[in-house]
Amino acid sequence: MVNILGDVWRQGRQPNWSSTLADPTAKLHLYEKGTPAPGRKMGHITVTATTVDEAVRRAEALHATL
């Protein structure tokens, strides 16, 4: 799991969720908190894999695409 902080809403634009939504092993959880702010937890991505290390690596890679 990786947290999604308000920092990924750059200049008021929605993050690009396409990579996360296209991955069948990933689940996007958004908390519907309203206005994003830097450091504010807005959601998280969970990934399933055969090892914890692989799940973490893939979750971090997906987060990097936001």
Backbone as JSON, one array per atom type, in Angstrom:
{
  "sequence": "MVNILGDVWRQGRQPNWSSTLADPTAKLHLYEKGTPAPGRKMGHITVTATTVDEAVRRAEALHATL",
  "N": [[0.83, -1.17, 0.0], [0.48, 2.23, -0.78], [0.32, 5.58, 0.25], [-1.73, 8.26, -0.94], [-1.13, 11.51, -1.24], [-2.23, 14.93, -1.0], [-0.45, 16.35, -2.51], [-0.17, 15.31, -5.08], [-2.08, 16.41, -6.69], [-1.54, 18.51, -8.87], [-1.37, 21.92, -9.51], [-4.14, 22.13, -9.29], [-5.15, 20.12, -10.93], [-6.55, 16.89, -11.63], [-4.93, 13.86, -10.69], [-3.32, 11.48, -12.91], [-5.03, 8.73, -13.22], [-5.03, 6.49, -14.83], [-3.04, 4.39, -15.19], [-3.09, 3.06, -12.73], [-5.78, 2.25, -12.57], [-5.84, 0.53, -14.74], [-4.38, -1.64, -13.96], [-4.84, -4.88, -13.01], [-4.2, -5.95, -10.53], [-4.18, -3.91, -8.77], [-5.73, -1.6, -6.54], [-7.57, 1.31, -6.22], [-8.17, 3.63, -3.74], [-10.01, 6.28, -2.86], [-10.67, 8.97, -0.66], [-12.58, 10.97, -0.77], [-12.37, 13.59, 0.36], [-12.66, 16.2, -0.34], [-11.17, 19.3, -0.93], [-7.86, 18.95, -1.99], [-4.74, 19.17, -0.26], [-1.28, 19.95, 0.22], [0.42, 17.3, 1.78], [-1.89, 16.3, 2.92], [-3.71, 13.37, 3.49], [-5.26, 11.75, 0.94], [-6.06, 9.38, -0.11], [-5.32, 5.94, -1.01], [-3.3, 3.41, -2.63], [-3.57, 0.01, -3.14], [-1.84, -3.02, -3.73], [-1.73, -6.34, -4.87], [0.46, -9.12, -4.75], [2.85, -11.81, -5.27], [4.9, -11.61, -3.42], [5.78, -9.5, -0.65], [7.7, -7.55, -1.15], [7.57, -7.32, -3.97], [4.94, -6.36, -4.25], [5.13, -3.88, -2.94], [7.06, -2.62, -4.56], [5.66, -2.46, -7.01], [3.42, -0.94, -6.27], [4.63, 1.48, -5.56], [5.7, 2.16, -8.04], [3.34, 2.57, -9.52], [2.33, 4.74, -8.09], [4.21, 6.65, -8.78], [3.44, 7.28, -11.34], [1.36, 9.0, -11.1]],
  "CA": [[0.0, 0.0, 0.0], [1.12, 3.54, -0.74], [-0.62, 6.67, 0.46], [-1.83, 9.32, -1.94], [-1.25, 12.8, -0.56], [-2.74, 16.03, -1.82], [0.62, 16.88, -3.36], [-0.23, 14.82, -6.47], [-3.01, 17.27, -7.44], [-0.7, 19.64, -9.25], [-2.05, 23.06, -10.12], [-5.58, 21.9, -9.29], [-5.54, 19.07, -11.88], [-6.66, 15.53, -11.14], [-3.84, 12.97, -11.07], [-3.61, 10.53, -13.98], [-5.34, 7.45, -12.57], [-5.17, 5.44, -15.85], [-2.16, 3.23, -14.95], [-3.58, 2.35, -11.55], [-7.05, 1.62, -12.92], [-5.61, -0.51, -15.74], [-3.66, -2.76, -13.35], [-5.83, -5.74, -12.35], [-3.8, -6.28, -9.17], [-4.17, -2.68, -7.98], [-7.02, -1.05, -6.13], [-7.48, 2.72, -5.87], [-9.1, 4.02, -2.69], [-10.03, 7.72, -2.64], [-11.46, 9.22, 0.53], [-13.59, 12.02, -1.01], [-12.2, 14.59, 1.4], [-12.82, 17.57, -0.83], [-10.01, 20.01, -1.46], [-6.56, 18.4, -1.64], [-3.71, 20.09, 0.23], [-0.02, 19.24, 0.39], [0.53, 16.54, 3.01], [-3.18, 15.75, 3.36], [-3.94, 12.03, 2.95], [-6.47, 11.78, 0.13], [-6.41, 8.02, -0.49], [-4.19, 5.03, -1.1], [-3.29, 2.36, -3.65], [-3.13, -1.29, -2.66], [-1.44, -3.94, -4.8], [-1.47, -7.71, -4.45], [1.55, -9.78, -5.49], [3.28, -13.04, -4.59], [5.76, -11.23, -2.3], [5.58, -8.13, -0.16], [8.63, -6.67, -1.88], [7.01, -7.08, -5.3], [3.76, -5.51, -4.1], [5.6, -2.53, -2.62], [7.71, -2.07, -5.76], [4.65, -2.13, -8.01], [2.6, 0.15, -5.75], [5.43, 2.69, -5.69], [5.77, 2.47, -9.47], [2.06, 3.16, -9.9], [2.25, 6.07, -7.48], [5.08, 7.55, -9.54], [2.76, 7.7, -12.59], [0.3, 9.97, -10.83]],
  "C": [[0.88, 1.24, 0.0], [0.03, 4.59, -0.57], [-0.59, 7.64, -0.71], [-2.09, 10.61, -1.18], [-1.73, 13.86, -1.54], [-1.72, 16.64, -2.75], [0.49, 16.45, -4.82], [-1.27, 15.57, -7.31], [-2.24, 18.54, -7.77], [-1.53, 20.69, -9.97], [-3.54, 22.81, -10.27], [-6.07, 20.82, -10.24], [-5.6, 17.71, -11.2], [-5.42, 14.73, -11.55], [-4.28, 12.03, -12.2], [-3.79, 9.14, -13.37], [-5.27, 6.27, -13.55], [-4.29, 4.21, -15.59], [-2.66, 2.39, -13.78], [-4.87, 1.6, -11.89], [-6.89, 0.48, -13.91], [-4.94, -1.75, -15.15], [-4.65, -3.63, -12.58], [-5.46, -6.14, -10.92], [-3.8, -5.07, -8.24], [-5.59, -2.22, -7.68], [-6.79, 0.38, -5.65], [-8.56, 3.04, -4.85], [-8.98, 5.53, -2.49], [-11.02, 8.03, -1.53], [-12.51, 10.32, 0.38], [-13.55, 13.09, 0.08], [-12.43, 16.02, 0.92], [-11.51, 18.11, -1.36], [-8.69, 19.37, -1.02], [-5.62, 19.5, -1.15], [-2.42, 19.29, 0.4], [0.03, 18.56, 1.77], [-0.76, 15.93, 3.51], [-3.42, 14.4, 2.69], [-5.3, 12.0, 2.26], [-6.92, 10.38, -0.29], [-5.19, 7.13, -0.42], [-4.39, 4.05, -2.24], [-2.82, 1.09, -2.97], [-2.84, -2.18, -3.87], [-1.24, -5.32, -4.19], [-0.39, -8.31, -5.35], [1.97, -11.01, -4.69], [4.22, -12.77, -3.42], [5.46, -9.79, -1.88], [6.46, -7.16, -0.92], [8.1, -6.33, -3.27], [5.79, -6.15, -5.22], [4.16, -4.06, -3.82], [6.22, -1.88, -3.85], [6.67, -1.62, -6.78], [3.75, -0.98, -7.55], [3.35, 1.48, -5.87], [5.56, 3.12, -7.14], [4.47, 3.11, -9.96], [1.91, 4.56, -9.33], [3.07, 7.09, -8.28], [4.43, 8.02, -10.83], [1.68, 8.75, -12.36], [0.74, 11.37, -11.14]]
}
